[in-house]
Amino acid sequence: MLQFTALPAPLNISQPSTTPRTVTGDQSCPCRHCLQDGQLGEEMLLVSYNPFLGVSPYAGSGPVFVHRDTCKQYRCDGTVPEQQRRRLLAVRSYDKDHMMKDFAIVGGTELEEKAEELLGKADADYALVYYAGPGCFAARVDRK
């Protein structure tokens, strides 16, 4: 079974680069806190975020959206979040030293199978999922 984590590292919304955005179209602002897409007209914050929990040459900040107003934090039920099922995704596995071991580009409905495969390798410790088009962080995946 897989464990999906929306925001594995702390998120700082008060950084100077945080930018408010209003949702103007379908799937334009996927919130990383609740893993629900922002609704038309809803206010979101575009925040710089680094999902790595350790030092790595692969670590780096990138844009993520979160609701401006408080939303319920995502709790994994052991299945792929619906937000990820509808998108093209890049899945990257890393070892305990945060070095990339493998990667794949998959449709969201293929994420569970591919993550199981990547995390089934002896040297894989966890995987990070990104939206393949814009490159934004989507979720962390661990074996449960």
N, C-alpha and C positions, 0 to 999 in steps of 0.2 A: 504494500500500500504506500501511496505517496502523500507527503505533507506539503501543501502549498502555503507559503508565507508572503503576505502582501508587501510588507516593508520590513525586511530583516534587520536593517541598520536604522539608527535614529534619523528622523527627518526634522530639519530646521526650516520652518516656513518664514522665519523673520530675517532671513538673509537678504542683503540688498538686491540680489538679482531676482527675487520672487516677483512674478508678474501676474496681476489679475486678468482673467479671461472670461468671456461670456460664451456659453455653448451656442454654436450657430448651426450645427448639423449633426447627423447621426454619427456616433462613435468618434467624435472629434476630441473628446476629453474623457478618457477612461481614468477614473479615480483609483489611485493605488492604495488608499486606506480601506475602502469598503469593497473594492473590486466591482463597482457598478459604474456604468457609463453616465456621465453628466447628461441631464435632460435639457432640451432646447430652452434657452433663456436662463439657465442656471449659472450661478457664479462659481468659478473654479480658480485655483491658484496654480500657476506653472512654476515649479520649484526645481532647482538643481539638486540631484540626489545621487549618492554613491552607495550601491547595495552591498559592497564588500565588507566583511567583518574582520578583515585582516589586510596586511600589506601585500601588494601584488603589482607586477607591471601591467596587469590587465585591469586593475582598479581605476575607476574614473567616474566623474560625475556626468550625469546626463539629465535631460528634462523629464519630469513626471508631473502629472496632474493630480491634485487632491481637491475635494470640495472645500470651498471657502468656509461654509458653515459646518458644524460638527456632523459627522456621519458615523454610523456603527462600524467598528473595525471588523474586517473580514475574519471569519473563523472557518478553518478548513474542515470539511466533512469527508475528506478522503477522495473526493472527485475533482476533476479539472474544473476550475471556476468557469462559469458561463462566459464571462468577459473574454477569456482566452480562447474558448472554443470557436469564436467567430472571426478570428484573425490569423494572418500568416505570422509565424513565430520563428525566432532563432533561439535554439536551445544549446547551451554551452555547459559542459560538465567540467568540474574543477576538483583537484585533489585537496588534501588537508593543508597544503602549503599555498593554496589559492592559485595554482598553476593550471591553465586550461589543458584538459586531457582529450576532449572530443567535442564535436559540435554537429548540428544538423539544422536544416530549415524545414519546417513542417506546417501543415495546416493545423488549426487548433484542434480538430477532431482526432488528429494523430498524436497529439502531445503526450497523452498518458503512455501509450506504447513506446514512443521514442525516449521519453524520460526514464521509463523502466529499463530500457535497453542501455542507455548511457550510464545510469546509476548502478546497473548490474555488473559493470566492469570493476575489477578489484581495486583499481587506483582511484576511482571516482568517489568523492565525498559528498558533493552536492551539485546542483545545476542552477543556473540563472537563465531565466526566460526573458527575451526582449521582443518587442514588436518589430518584425523584420523590415517593414517599410521605413518608419521614422527612426528606428533604433532605440526607442525608449524602453527602459526597464519595465517588466511586467510582473514578475513574481520569482521567488526562490522555491526550489523543489528539493526536498530531502526524502530519503527512505524513512518510513515510519516504523 
